[in-house]
Amino acid sequence: MGSLILPAPGLVYVDSMIVICTVERYPAYWPLLDPLWQAARQKTLEIVSSELTLMETLVCPLRTQNAAIIQAFEQTLLDTYMRLIPITQPILREAASLRATTRLRTPDAVK
C-alpha cells in the first residue's frame, strides 16, 4: 500500500469510511491513517467532516448496541481536533444539483 501525503498546514476532509477505519483500527488502513490523526493532534492540520458522518458511523454500533464503539465514534467526531461541518440549506441545494447532474448518491453529494 502507498503512503498518505499530508498538507502542511492544511485542511483535510474525511468521509465516514476514514472514521470507521480509524476507530475500528482496520489493520490494512490504520498504519496509513495514524499520521493524519497525529498531525491533527499536533495542530499541524485540521480534520473536517460533515455532520452526516456522525449519523453514518453510528448506524451499525447502534444496531448491535455496542456502547464502547458508539462512545469511540462520538469521541473521535466530537473531539477538539476534528470539526463537523453543519448541513445547511445551501449545502443541500448544492447536493441536489450534484445529484441532478451526476450519478452521486445523496451522502456522497452532501459531503
Helices and strands as residue ranges (DSSP letters): E 10-13, H 16-23, H 30-41, E 45-50, H 52-64, H 67-78, E 82-85, H 89-101, H 106-110
